[in-house]
């Protein structure tokens, strides 16, 4: 009896589910939709320009560089030494400069190496460092709030930014160019007119794109890898930013992508510092001067940036006093 009840119940369940029904299943056709990366939005307003021109590459002249472990009493460097680590704002999505190595899960790249040289100069140990990932749009606020001591993150020096934070001398020159799908027909700055172009929100790359007439349809993403995803999914036609960044994106999809066009703008990279910490600015400039002179900069370039071609040599420093 119990067996007959179980069988009856099973048959009822199958009937309710449509099994054994003579009614044909309804065919539903749904077009696949590629989701946009979180935070990606259309940009319709040009970035606010600086109120006044400036010599954006000039920075404070360094004094004699103190020995590691012997920072001047009362200095910003002495406070960092007492804490026991240098806190640095970096990227984790820009291959070549600041990215998470898939083999080690550690942060690697040219910017990370530069940051470690600052830690080495304070402590005598490049590993006395805390790498804190910050988005491009957070760089100024991270410095102003004291969340980080310095920012080393493909950080282009501009007059507008110098009103908010201080910068070291230039440690790398990049050129704004274009990443497009091979065979797309996009081969110049002018070819971007009326196209869909991605750049990371809060970067200088967007400013130059607003000069085109007719203007491209611009999209701001949180990271450059988000821009690459949008390009691969056909949601944008191109990415425009520094060639140093584009080379890293191309390396992730060599079969389909190419860097094209002449230089749109020159981007000098500097190390960001809180404006109140002028002694730290001078100290960082002393570190940069040292690694230019002793061959460390050249060694780091050869280890990290061969994708960009032969080394141009370290940029010359320019001081304002």
Beta strands, then each sheet from edge to edge (+ up, - down):
strand 1: 41-43
strand 2: 86-90
strand 3: 93-94
strand 4: 98-100
strand 5: 107-108
strand 6: 129-133
strand 7: 150-151
strand 8: 166-167
strand 9: 172-181
strand 10: 196-200
strand 11: 217-221
strand 12: 238-242
strand 13: 257-269
strand 14: 272-273
sheet 1: 1+ 11- 10- 12- 9+ 13-
sheet 2: 6+ 2+ 7+ 14- 8+
sheet 3: 3+ 4- 5+
end
